Amino acid sequence: MRIAQIAPLTEAIPPKLYGGTERVISWLTEELVAQGHDVTLFASGDSRTSAKLEAVWPRALRLDGGIRDVNALHLTMLEQVRRRARDFDVLHFHLD
């Protein structure tokens, strides 16, 4: 299966500091890859994964003091996902 994992941009995957949701996304993504699925992770660029990483922003937003509007970056990511939606069998969103 071709699966897109769409993660919050707040923390890297897996998180460098706190991030329960981001840990679960990492575990799930890594296991899906291990099972032979074609997985793309939409996340911050400082994420580490064996899936294909689609870096929406260079680093986790919580650690980037220059960001004024985190919602704008999440909307940008959602637009990227929308444009590529036909490339995937499953879109798994981990956003609020």
Residue pairs with C-beta under 8 A, 6 or more apart in sequence:
1 37
1 38
1 89
1 90
2 37
2 38
2 40
2 87
2 88
2 89
2 90
3 32
3 37
3 38
3 39
3 40
3 88
3 89
3 90
3 92
4 39
4 40
4 42
4 81
4 84
4 85
4 87
4 88
4 90
4 91
4 92
5 25
5 28
5 29
5 32
5 39
5 40
5 41
5 42
5 43
5 51
5 92
5 94
6 42
6 77
6 78
6 81
6 91
6 92
6 93
6 94
6 95
7 13
7 21
7 22
7 25
7 41
7 42
7 43
7 44
7 47
7 94
7 95
8 21
8 22
8 74
8 94
8 95
8 96
9 43
9 44
9 56
9 57
9 60
9 61
9 70
9 73
9 74
9 77
10 19
10 22
10 60
10 61
10 62
10 70
11 17
11 18
11 19
11 22
11 44
11 60
11 62
12 19
12 22
12 43
12 44
12 46
12 47
12 48
12 59
12 60
13 22
13 25
13 26
13 29
13 41
13 43
13 44
13 47
13 48
13 49
14 22
14 23
14 26
14 47
14 48
15 22
15 23
15 60
16 46
16 60
16 63
17 62
21 94
24 94
25 41
25 43
25 94
26 49
28 92
29 39
29 41
29 49
29 50
29 51
30 49
30 50
30 51
32 39
32 51
33 39
33 49
33 50
33 51
34 50
38 52
39 51
39 52
40 51
40 52
40 53
40 54
40 87
40 88
41 47
41 49
41 51
41 52
41 53
41 54
42 54
42 56
42 77
42 80
42 81
43 49
43 53
43 54
43 55
43 56
44 55
44 56
44 57
44 58
44 59
44 60
44 61
45 53
45 55
45 56
45 57
45 58
45 59
46 58
46 59
46 60
47 53
47 55
54 80
56 73
56 76
56 77
56 80
57 64
57 73
58 64
61 67
61 70
61 73
67 73
74 95
81 91
85 91
